[in-house]
Each structure stands twice: as structure tokens, then as C-alpha cells.
């Protein structure tokens, strides 16, 4: 498995490969888990050559403490990737990715108005910049993202379309623990007691989806989901929104279960957790 730390080394190695082989890119911030590894497997199934990037991107954090405490375990990550047969890893230092502070600002219009964009100012500008840089450096045929970050995936898909980038953006299903908790690097920061409680987020999503399928109104289903988590008296809810998967805009009524998502962000102790569920998915 090749390991690249500089952009010049990366480009020099990948340019001739791209002419004869299909390249898959899995962008990550490290602290890899089964969810990330499922993306690696998807890329390996679709492409001749898979590269994973590991970079904790400072420009997408609007909370300095969150950036400071984000889990970092590069040695463990490399062992996991090698065991999966990943072909290459790009692990740049911040100064390599940002030799100077970016002056460009990428806006995503209505796609970033609600949910994460509303609560994390500047987050998607940072995401857009780093993903655009990675796609430009690697020039993959396909790039893989998890559905857990549904808004991020939708925004990146739109950016690639609007900028006519020669990359197919692929969404992969959320990978969950046996108790339903969506796998996330941030789960490592949960205390033992918080980890036991965290799956209640998924339980609230399932209950909300069942209510919508049973004919309850969006307003009623959302209100009950909020009430359920508030009743546990441990979660600080940022949002529970029922949205269109195409526009990410909140909806007042459901016309198509397959195009309706329930999205949530909540703090549990010091950890911010996000999750979502497409209403049509079996739960």
C-alpha cells in the first residue's frame, strides 16, 4: 500500500494510472470504523485502484474544541486500510493542503440553508473547498460518501455537477452498530453511559418513520420525535427535520416516502451526533 504525504507525489503517481485504470477515492478524516471500510469495499468493487485520504480538515470546523478533540489514530487507520487491500493513502499535513488561508468562498444556496448549514456556520464552505481540492488532486472516476452525512453528500453531488467535474459521486448506506447507533468517529468520545443511551436517536427516527407511513402528519410525527428525545432528559436537540432528499428543504406533507428523510442532530454530553433515515427504508 502506497502512502503519499505531498500533493506532488500523489499527482505524479496517479496521473499515468488514471489513463489506464479506474480510480476510486474515499475521503475521510481518519479514526476509521466499519462505515469507512464499507466505502473502501464499494470502491474496490467498482474500480481498479482505490485511494483513501485521511485529513482532519480544519476549515470545516466552526468549533475549535471539536477540532482539537477530534479522534486521530493514524497507525490503526493504516493497518485497517492495508487489511482491506486499499491501494494507496493520502495523508497530508494541514500546511500541505493549505499553504495559505483560502480566500475563495463556496456557497450552496438553499441546499445549505437548513440543518447542518444553519447550525454550523461556514461548515459547508470548508467541506466544499477540501473536497474540491481532493477531487482535483486525485481526479478519481468515482468518489464515495456515506449516507449518514446526507446533506454533505447532496451538496458535494451538486458541486460536482455544477463544476462539470469528471467524477461520479456515489452514496453508500449508513452502517450501524448492532443496537442501531450510526457508526461515527465521534462515538469514541462517548462515555460508557452515554454510549448506552445514544441508540435512542435511531429509535426516535424509526418511530417517526413508522408514524409517517401510518399516515400521521409531518408536524405530528416531528413533534412526537422531539418529545421522545426531550423526555429522556439527556439530549440537547439542535434539529429534527423532515425534508426532501432532493432539495433538503423541510416539507409539510409527504408525497413520496423514497424521497423523504428524517434528519437529526443532537448533543449527548460533549459529543454532537447526527443521523438520518429515509422513510421508505425498512426499520
Backbone torsions as a table, in degrees:
resi	resn	phi	psi	omega
1	UNK	NA	124.3	179.7
2	UNK	-80.1	143.9	176.8
3	UNK	-123.6	123.1	179.6
4	UNK	-112.7	138.4	177.8
5	UNK	-117.4	-14.8	179.9
6	UNK	-121.9	153.9	-179.2
7	UNK	-66.5	-38.6	-177.9
8	UNK	-64.3	-42.5	178.1
9	UNK	-64.0	-41.7	-179.8
10	UNK	-60.8	-50.9	-177.8
11	UNK	-63.9	-42.5	-177.9
12	UNK	-60.5	-37.7	-177.9
13	UNK	-78.4	-38.9	-172.1
14	UNK	-84.7	-26.6	-175.7
15	UNK	-55.8	-51.6	179.4
16	UNK	-68.5	-30.7	179.6
17	UNK	-63.0	-40.5	-174.9
18	UNK	-64.8	-26.1	-178.1
19	UNK	-72.0	-24.7	-175.6
20	UNK	-119.7	-11.9	-175.5
21	UNK	-136.4	158.2	173.9
22	UNK	-87.9	136.8	-177.9
23	UNK	-111.5	135.2	173.8
24	UNK	-116.4	137.5	179.6
25	UNK	-117.7	133.3	173.5
26	UNK	-119.3	98.9	179.4
27	UNK	-78.4	130.3	178.1
28	UNK	-139.7	169.2	170.9
29	UNK	-111.0	20.8	175.4
30	UNK	80.6	-164.2	-171.8
31	UNK	50.6	55.1	-168.9
32	UNK	-68.6	146.3	177.6
33	UNK	-137.9	-174.2	-175.3
34	UNK	-59.7	-31.6	177.1
35	UNK	-60.8	-46.4	176.8
36	UNK	-62.3	-43.2	-176.8
37	UNK	-65.6	-28.9	175.7
38	UNK	-65.8	-31.3	176.7
39	UNK	-70.4	-39.5	176.9
40	UNK	-60.3	-45.0	-179.8
41	UNK	-64.4	-39.7	178.1
42	UNK	-62.6	-41.8	179.3
43	UNK	-65.8	-42.5	179.8
44	UNK	-63.6	-33.6	179.6
45	UNK	-70.5	-29.3	-174.4
46	UNK	-97.2	-19.9	-168.8
47	UNK	-131.9	162.7	177.1
48	UNK	-77.9	-29.0	-170.3
49	UNK	-142.4	128.8	-178.7
50	UNK	-119.3	131.2	176.2
51	UNK	-122.5	136.2	177.2
52	UNK	-112.0	133.2	173.9
53	UNK	-102.1	139.2	176.6
54	UNK	-123.8	109.2	-177.5
55	UNK	-157.3	116.6	175.7
56	UNK	-80.2	102.8	-169.1
57	UNK	-81.2	109.8	-175.4
58	UNK	-66.8	-25.5	-174.2
59	UNK	-74.2	-10.1	180.0
60	UNK	-101.2	2.4	177.5
61	UNK	-97.5	125.8	174.5
62	UNK	-102.1	5.2	179.9
63	UNK	-128.1	112.5	-176.0
64	UNK	-62.3	-35.1	179.4
65	UNK	-67.6	-37.9	178.4
66	UNK	-62.5	-43.3	177.5
67	UNK	-63.7	-43.2	-178.1
68	UNK	-61.6	-39.9	-173.9
69	UNK	-97.1	3.1	179.8
70	UNK	-61.2	131.3	-175.2
71	UNK	-61.3	136.8	176.6
72	UNK	-132.9	121.8	179.6
73	UNK	-146.9	66.7	-172.6
74	UNK	-59.7	-37.0	-178.5
75	UNK	-65.8	-44.1	177.3
76	UNK	-63.5	-40.0	180.0
77	UNK	-60.0	-44.5	-178.6
78	UNK	-64.2	-38.0	178.4
79	UNK	-64.2	-42.5	179.7
80	UNK	-64.1	-43.1	-178.3
81	UNK	-67.3	-39.5	179.1
82	UNK	-65.1	-39.3	179.0
83	UNK	-64.2	-29.4	179.3
84	UNK	-83.8	-7.4	-179.6
85	UNK	80.5	24.5	175.0
86	UNK	-63.8	138.2	-174.9
87	UNK	-79.5	-33.9	-175.3
88	UNK	-155.3	156.1	178.3
89	UNK	-132.0	134.4	175.1
90	UNK	-108.0	114.7	-176.1
91	UNK	-127.2	75.6	-177.8
92	UNK	-81.9	156.0	169.3
93	UNK	-81.4	157.9	179.2
94	UNK	-54.3	-37.8	-178.7
95	UNK	-67.0	-26.4	177.6
96	UNK	-72.4	-40.9	179.8
97	UNK	-77.7	-34.0	-177.4
98	UNK	-131.4	76.0	177.6
99	UNK	-62.6	-22.4	171.5
100	UNK	-144.5	159.4	-177.6
101	UNK	-67.6	129.9	-178.8
102	UNK	-62.1	140.6	175.3
103	UNK	-104.7	-14.4	179.3
104	UNK	-71.6	148.1	176.9
105	UNK	-129.7	120.6	-179.0
106	UNK	-102.7	117.5	178.1
107	UNK	-105.2	147.6	-177.0
108	UNK	-120.6	19.3	173.6
109	UNK	56.5	-137.6	-175.7
110	UNK	-64.3	-22.3	-179.1
111	UNK	-64.7	-22.1	-178.5
112	UNK	-114.1	12.5	-176.9
113	UNK	-70.1	-40.9	-174.0
114	UNK	-107.1	-177.7	176.0
115	UNK	51.1	-120.9	-174.4
116	UNK	-59.6	-41.2	-178.9
117	UNK	-62.4	-35.2	-179.4
118	UNK	-70.8	-34.8	-173.9
119	UNK	-101.3	-10.7	-179.2
120	UNK	-131.2	82.7	-175.4
121	UNK	-58.5	128.8	177.8
122	UNK	82.4	-4.5	-175.6
123	UNK	-59.1	-49.6	-173.9
124	UNK	-76.7	-21.7	169.9
125	UNK	-62.8	-45.0	178.6
126	UNK	-65.1	-41.1	177.4
127	UNK	-63.1	-46.9	-178.7
128	UNK	-59.4	-43.5	-178.5
129	UNK	-64.5	-48.5	-175.5
130	UNK	-69.0	-37.8	179.5
131	UNK	-69.7	-39.6	177.0
132	UNK	-61.3	-40.8	178.4
133	UNK	-63.5	-44.8	-179.2
134	UNK	-64.7	-41.8	178.9
135	UNK	-65.8	-34.5	178.1
136	UNK	-70.5	-38.2	-178.8
137	UNK	-71.9	-45.3	-174.5
138	UNK	-87.5	-35.8	-174.5
139	UNK	51.7	55.6	-178.1
140	UNK	-75.2	156.2	172.9
141	UNK	-74.2	-33.2	179.6
142	UNK	-140.1	145.7	174.8
143	UNK	-128.0	140.4	-169.0
144	UNK	-115.7	131.7	-179.5
145	UNK	-135.8	148.5	-179.8
146	UNK	-85.6	148.7	-179.7
147	UNK	-68.6	-18.4	-179.7
148	UNK	-55.9	-37.8	174.6
149	UNK	-95.5	66.6	-173.2
150	UNK	-60.6	-43.7	-179.0
151	UNK	-66.2	-40.1	177.6
152	UNK	-61.3	-47.5	179.1
153	UNK	-58.0	-46.1	-177.9
154	UNK	-62.7	-40.8	-179.7
155	UNK	-68.1	-43.0	179.0
156	UNK	-65.1	-41.4	177.0
157	UNK	-58.0	-41.5	179.5
158	UNK	-68.7	-40.5	179.2
159	UNK	-61.6	-44.4	179.6
160	UNK	-62.5	-40.0	179.0
161	UNK	-67.1	-48.5	-175.9
162	UNK	-66.0	-32.2	-178.1
163	UNK	-96.0	6.3	177.9
164	UNK	53.3	41.0	177.6
165	UNK	-73.7	143.7	-176.0
166	UNK	-89.6	57.0	-179.5
167	UNK	-140.3	136.1	173.8
168	UNK	-90.0	126.5	179.5
169	UNK	-93.4	121.6	-173.7
170	UNK	-113.1	128.4	175.8
171	UNK	-97.1	136.1	178.4
172	UNK	-118.9	147.5	-175.3
173	UNK	-60.4	153.8	174.2
174	UNK	-63.7	136.0	174.1
175	UNK	-103.2	128.9	-174.6
176	UNK	-117.0	155.4	169.6
177	UNK	-68.9	169.3	-178.3
178	UNK	-62.2	-24.4	178.9
179	UNK	-92.4	6.1	174.9
180	UNK	99.6	-15.1	-179.1
181	UNK	-63.3	128.0	177.7
182	UNK	-64.5	129.6	-179.5
183	UNK	-64.3	134.7	-178.6
184	UNK	-155.6	145.2	175.8
185	UNK	-60.5	-31.2	-178.8
186	UNK	-69.0	-18.2	178.5
187	UNK	-60.5	-24.4	179.7
188	UNK	-63.8	-20.2	-177.4
189	UNK	-90.1	-5.4	178.4
190	UNK	-73.0	141.6	172.7
191	UNK	-72.7	170.0	-180.0
192	UNK	-58.4	-43.4	-179.5
193	UNK	-69.5	-40.1	178.7
194	UNK	-64.3	-37.3	179.8
195	UNK	-63.2	-33.1	178.3
196	UNK	-69.3	-31.7	-175.8
197	UNK	-86.8	-29.9	-172.3
198	UNK	-52.7	-36.3	-179.6
199	UNK	-62.6	-11.0	177.5
200	UNK	-63.7	-22.5	175.8
201	UNK	-62.3	-47.8	178.9
202	UNK	-65.3	-37.3	178.4
203	UNK	-60.0	-40.1	179.1
204	UNK	-66.9	-36.9	177.6
205	UNK	-64.7	-44.6	179.6
206	UNK	-62.4	-43.6	-179.7
207	UNK	-63.3	-41.6	179.5
208	UNK	-63.6	-43.4	179.6
209	UNK	-63.4	-41.7	178.7
210	UNK	-61.9	-39.7	179.3
211	UNK	-64.5	-42.2	178.7
212	UNK	-63.9	-42.0	178.8
213	UNK	-66.7	-27.3	178.7
214	UNK	-83.6	0.3	174.3
215	UNK	101.4	3.2	177.5
216	UNK	-69.5	153.2	-179.2
217	UNK	-71.8	159.4	177.4
218	UNK	-58.1	-43.9	-178.3
219	UNK	-62.6	-42.9	-179.4
220	UNK	-67.2	-45.2	-178.4
221	UNK	-63.3	-42.7	179.6
222	UNK	-65.0	-43.2	-179.5
223	UNK	-61.0	-41.5	-179.3
224	UNK	-69.2	-35.4	177.6
225	UNK	-64.4	-42.7	177.9
226	UNK	-64.0	-44.2	-178.7
227	UNK	-62.7	-38.9	-179.8
228	UNK	-61.2	-49.3	-178.2
229	UNK	-71.4	-38.2	177.0
230	UNK	-60.8	-35.0	-178.6
231	UNK	-66.1	-21.9	178.4
232	UNK	-77.0	-19.5	174.7
233	UNK	59.8	30.3	177.2
234	UNK	-129.8	-18.1	-177.9
235	UNK	-99.1	139.7	170.2
236	UNK	-106.6	101.3	-173.4
237	UNK	-77.8	129.1	171.8
238	UNK	-88.3	-46.0	176.6
239	UNK	-160.5	148.9	162.0
240	UNK	-130.8	110.5	-175.9
241	UNK	-123.0	142.6	173.8
242	UNK	-109.0	116.2	-165.6
243	UNK	-132.4	164.7	170.4
244	UNK	-77.7	131.8	178.9
245	UNK	-69.5	-16.5	-178.2
246	UNK	-87.9	-42.1	-176.0
247	UNK	-106.5	-16.9	-175.2
248	UNK	67.8	6.1	179.3
249	UNK	-79.4	142.1	174.9
250	UNK	-59.1	142.9	-179.9
251	UNK	-113.9	155.7	178.9
252	UNK	-100.5	-18.9	175.5
253	UNK	-151.2	152.9	-177.4
254	UNK	-92.6	125.4	175.8
255	UNK	-109.6	-20.4	-177.9
256	UNK	-151.6	111.3	-178.6
257	UNK	-59.3	-34.7	-177.5
258	UNK	-70.2	-18.1	-179.6
259	UNK	-113.2	24.2	179.7
260	UNK	-124.0	129.2	-179.6
261	UNK	-125.0	143.0	171.4
262	UNK	-102.6	122.4	-175.2
263	UNK	-120.8	142.4	-176.5
264	UNK	-141.1	146.4	168.1
265	UNK	-138.5	131.5	-178.8
266	UNK	-151.0	147.6	175.6
267	UNK	-92.8	135.1	172.8
268	UNK	-124.3	106.1	-170.8
269	UNK	63.3	-124.9	-179.1
270	UNK	-93.8	3.5	-172.1
271	UNK	-110.4	131.8	177.1
272	UNK	-96.9	122.7	-177.6
273	UNK	-114.0	141.1	174.2
274	UNK	-126.3	154.2	178.4
275	UNK	-162.0	166.0	175.7
276	UNK	-158.3	164.5	179.3
277	UNK	-148.2	127.9	172.4
278	UNK	-76.9	129.7	-170.8
279	UNK	-59.0	-33.1	-177.4
280	UNK	-74.1	-16.2	-179.1
281	UNK	-66.3	138.8	178.1
282	UNK	-71.2	135.0	-178.6
283	UNK	-133.7	NA	NA
